[in-house]
Amino acid sequence: STSRGLGDVYKRQEHMKTLYLHIGTPKTGTTSIQYFCKNNSELLAQKGFCYPLFDFKYIDSGNSRNGLFLQNAYFTPEGERDLAIEQEYFREGSERVKELFDTYDNIILSDEGIWQTAFVRTRGKDTIDRIRRIAEEGGYQVKIIVYLRPQEEYAVSWWNQLIKHSRTSANKITWPYYKKYISRYVGLDYYGNLLQLEEAFGQENIIVRRFDKKYFKNGRLLEDFLDIFGLDYTDEYEVTQEQKNTRFSDNACEVKRAINKIPTVTQKDRIYFQGLLLEVSKVSMERYPSYMMSDREIELFMKKYEEGNRMIAERYIKDGQPLFRDKKKKHIKWDRNNRFFMFDLIQFIALAFMDVNRRLDQQEAEIQELKRQLERRRFFRRR
């Protein structure tokens, strides 16, 4: 096949220009990696690795996710999808990458959405093939970088993210429904997905890392990421406070899910309530550190992926250790009728009222100041 042929070409051309494509998976520190690369793009370029920043405009996404143009659906502020802009961004981004290879031997693009789009969303079924084609046309090879965490952690985290942040109808689904139809929402067949990537780009071009502090180089994610490129983590790099995509507590998730079901709620409203619920979550998770699955449910859930995970460790990592270690954590399964739910709900309502009152006080102060200014102007005019 054509894709197998491309892998053979890569083997024969050891010094081929290389696009390093970091595709997540989602919920594996991708935000931290992207901000780090953006903030240190000039230094990385000096070391021979270009992390380009594009001026494409996406709602809710900054230019640190520089691989968005490879897969992202473009929506207008009114919520309408614009295929023409999607295609234009893909064309412009692809051309820009090709031009940058005139200067650099190595380019890094990062977007965790590629994993979801390629392996879950119907609109993204040709994503891998499109990336392979532009690489062939540009005369460069693609190396895929992917971090993996246990499937049950990814599944729970992704449901939390859907309720917290999604604009789609998925932000209303219950955990039981999500778990029953999970393949519609999240790509958990790691081994099957990696084989598809291997078919397109060659086994030697698939770089798999564990998202686990124990396995990071010197216990640090950013140092581990730089190690992929043979770069040392030194004081030269600017490291700002680590960016985190913080999750909701399970109680906060249920409150947000109820809010999402209000017919008249807008995206602006959702973002406002999201901020308040993140504040509630800080206390809520300490008071009631629950999880959406019991230990027994986790064991049964992971059983489905046991063989594939073993094959990933043998085929791609090759260090003689299992893909994921047993962390032996005792989980308290979330109960909708837990005694802390009312506390969290009251705190959320109180925070909302307090915020409204602060805004009203601020507006009243501004109005009074404007009145004073008008009075002064009238006084001087009379004189």
Secondary structure, 3 states (H helix, E strand, C coil): CHHHHHHHHHHHCCCCCEEEEECCCCCCCHHHHHHHHHHCHHHHHHCCEECCCCCCCECCECCCCCCHHHCCCCECCCCCECHHHHHHHHHHHHHHHHHHCCCCCEEEEECCHHHHHHHCCHHHCCHHHHHHHHHHHHCCEEEEEEEECCHHHHHHHHHHHHHHHCCCHHHHCCHHHHHHCHHHCCCCCHHHHHHHHHHHHCHHHEEEEECCCCCCHHHCHHHHHHHCCCCCCCCCCCCCCCCCCCCCCHHHHHHHHHHHCCCCCCHHHHHHHHHHHHHHHHHHHHHCCEECCCHHHHHHHHHCCHHHHHHHHHHHHCCCCCCCCCCCCCCEECCCCCCCHHHHHHHHHHHHHHHHHHHHHHHHHHHHHHHHHHHHHHHHHHC
